[in-house]
């Protein structure tokens, strides 16, 4: 959306939705990431393992697994389990990379990623590719130029 203010054109930001990301929703990304982890840990994935890992009931997990199969993200065989397709792996690895980078960035900023896990879990799904690349650059920069641990925290500075 663009609005005109005098002769100045201003881009009005819009909230990104699942429609902006083709057919992959945040929930689907969570499932694919979970299945990816299960495959790497156990060699396979099944509905009951995914449901347990995501703390969901088996019925809703089964529905999503079938949906992911129809979308081409996994091969599903009733009563036998399922495996990610190359497309499913690509989505899962993308989310994994984002999660790892955000965890590292939080740690470099002096934050405990375990305390901010819900922030990381939300951000990993909503970063544009461009923002992700910039965060990677920031993490690389902080690796070579760490924040000073003797520096007063932002919270302490704000109170002064």
C-alpha positions in Angstrom: 0.0 0.0 0.0 1.3 3.4 -0.9 0.0 6.7 0.3 0.9 10.1 -1.0 1.9 12.9 1.5 2.5 16.0 -0.6 5.0 14.9 -3.2 6.4 12.2 -0.9 5.5 8.6 -1.5 5.3 6.6 1.7 5.1 2.8 1.9 2.5 1.7 4.4 3.6 -1.5 6.1 1.2 -4.4 6.1 1.0 -7.4 8.4 2.4 -10.5 6.8 0.0 -13.3 6.6 0.1 -16.9 5.7 -1.0 -15.8 2.2 2.3 -13.9 1.8 4.2 -17.1 2.3 2.5 -19.2 -0.4 0.8 -22.2 1.3 3.0 -22.6 4.3 1.5 -21.4 7.6 3.3 -21.0 10.9 1.6 -24.1 12.2 2.8 -26.1 9.2 6.3 -24.9 9.7 6.1 -26.1 13.3 5.0 -29.5 12.2 7.7 -29.7 9.5 10.4 -28.7 11.9 9.2 -31.3 14.5 9.1 -34.0 11.8 12.6 -33.0 10.7 13.9 -33.3 14.3 12.2 -36.7 14.8 13.6 -38.1 11.5 17.1 -37.0 12.5 16.8 -38.4 16.0 14.8 -41.6 15.4 15.1 -42.2 11.7 11.3 -41.9 11.2 8.2 -40.0 12.3 4.7 -41.1 13.2 1.6 -39.3 14.2 1.8 -40.2 17.9 5.5 -38.9 18.2 4.6 -35.6 16.5 1.5 -35.2 18.6 3.5 -35.8 21.8 6.3 -33.5 20.8 4.0 -30.7 19.9 1.6 -31.4 22.8 -1.4 -31.8 20.5 -4.0 -34.5 20.2 -3.5 -37.3 17.7 -6.6 -36.5 15.7 -5.6 -32.9 14.9 -2.0 -34.1 14.2 -3.3 -36.7 11.8 -5.3 -34.2 9.9 -2.3 -31.9 9.6 0.0 -34.7 8.5 -2.5 -35.7 5.7 -2.7 -32.0 4.7 1.1 -31.7 4.5 1.1 -34.9 2.4 -1.4 -33.5 0.0 0.7 -30.3 -0.3 3.8 -32.4 -1.2 5.8 -31.7 2.0 5.8 -35.3 3.1 5.1 -38.8 2.0 2.4 -40.3 4.2 1.5 -43.9 4.4 -1.4 -44.7 6.8 -0.3 -46.9 9.7 3.3 -46.9 8.6 4.6 -43.3 9.3 5.9 -40.7 7.0 9.0 -38.9 5.8 9.7 -35.3 4.6 10.0 -34.7 0.9 12.8 -32.5 -0.4 10.3 -29.5 -0.2 9.4 -30.4 3.3 13.1 -30.7 4.3 13.8 -27.3 2.7 11.1 -25.6 4.8 12.1 -27.4 8.0 15.8 -26.5 7.5 14.9 -22.9 6.8 13.1 -22.6 10.1 15.9 -24.5 11.9 18.5 -22.0 10.5 16.4 -19.1 11.6 15.9 -20.6 15.1 19.7 -21.2 15.5 20.6 -17.7 14.3 18.1 -16.0 16.6 19.3 -18.1 19.6 22.9 -17.1 18.8 21.9 -13.4 18.4 20.0 -13.4 21.7 23.0 -15.0 23.4 25.3 -12.4 21.9 23.1 -9.6 23.2 23.4 -11.1 26.7 19.9 -12.6 26.8 19.3 -16.2 27.8 17.7 -17.8 24.8 15.8 -20.3 27.1 14.1 -17.3 28.8 13.1 -15.9 25.4 12.2 -19.1 23.7 8.6 -18.0 22.9 10.0 -14.8 21.3 12.4 -16.9 19.2 9.6 -19.3 18.2 7.5 -16.4 17.0 10.2 -14.4 15.2 11.6 -17.4 13.3 8.3 -17.7 11.4 7.8 -14.0 10.6 11.2 -12.7 9.4 11.4 -11.8 5.8 14.3 -13.3 3.9 15.9 -9.8 3.7 15.5 -9.3 7.5 16.9 -12.7 8.1 20.0 -12.0 6.0 20.5 -8.7 7.9 20.2 -10.5 11.3 22.8 -13.0 10.1 25.1 -10.1 9.3 24.5 -8.6 12.7 25.2 -11.9 14.4 28.5 -12.2 12.4 29.4 -8.6 13.4 28.7 -9.3 17.1 30.8 -12.5 16.9 33.9 -10.4 16.0 32.8 -7.3 18.0 31.1 -8.6 21.1 29.0 -6.2 23.3 30.9 -5.2 26.3 29.8 -7.0 29.5 30.8 -4.0 31.6 28.5 -1.8 29.6 25.4 -0.7 31.7 22.3 -2.5 30.6 19.6 -0.7 28.6 17.2 -1.2 31.5 19.6 0.4 34.0 20.3 3.3 31.7 16.6 3.9 31.2 16.0 4.2 35.0 18.7 7.0 35.4 
